Amino acid sequence: MKSLLVAALLACTATQALAASDCILDNCADQRPSPGEPSVAPAPDAPAPRQWPGPRRGGGAPSGDFDFYVLALSWSPAFCATGGSQRSSAQCAPGANPGFVTHGLWPQYQNGYPSRCGGDGFLPFSVLSGLGDLYPDQGLARHEWRQHGLCSGKSPSGYFADVRAARDGVAIPQAFKGPQEDREVSPLDIQRAFIDANPRLRPGMMAVVCRRGTFQEARFCLSRDLRAFVACPEVVRQGCRSQSIVMPAAQ
């Protein structure tokens, strides 16, 4: 009789543990916001994410195995002002310098990222021909597919549909749409402008990247289904540490 009572108690405890860890899309029952409340990243006491020691190349990571996406939007005037015109004459031609352009959508682990996963690196022309308004250069689109797209676990058309959805899902602040003169800004100014333009975006969910005192790009961390911004401490730590940077004007 005593053994039966002990077994029942253990079964009850296991059931309660299962219920407590029952999470959907990293949104656990005791962490879910009230109806109408914006989505937020998992609480700090959520189960620890998988760790990855660093980038894996040459097919070292299985395709489709990642935690979240990073959307990188490059500031095209900075690219062209720092030698980019030698690599992409089309992007840097007079009058063709638009402002923010898509750099890439990168599968990411909480620590590290997969790279050059196994699969067919060929990008069909039927897909490539539809990317003219998505990437500033076809060579960049091909590179992004081989370097990052293969790790998404999706077909070329499916991956680039995600790239388009991610890009369209981030609102560009009005102040950054074609400035006509160089300006001096702080990384915090850029972050605040994006947070103001995107109500669900919070500090800790994006990074501002600079190089040699010049603003390079903004990186946003998105859930795998692209429906929410997510916290990404490692990506944020790689952001710009300068107090003041130059944002070159559109040409």
Secondary structure, DSSP 8 states (H G I E B T S, - for coil): -HHHHHHHHHHHHHHHHHHHT-EETTEETTT---TT-------TTS-------S-B-SS-S-TT--SEEEEEEEEHHHHHHTTGGGT-TTTTSTT---SEEEEEEEEE-SSS-B-S-SS-----HHHHTT-TTT-S-HHHHHHHHHHTGGGGTS-HHHHHHHHHHHHHHS---GGGSS-SS-EEE-HHHHHHHHHHH-TT--TTSEEEEEETTEEEEEEEEE-TTSSSB---HHHHHTS---S-EEE----
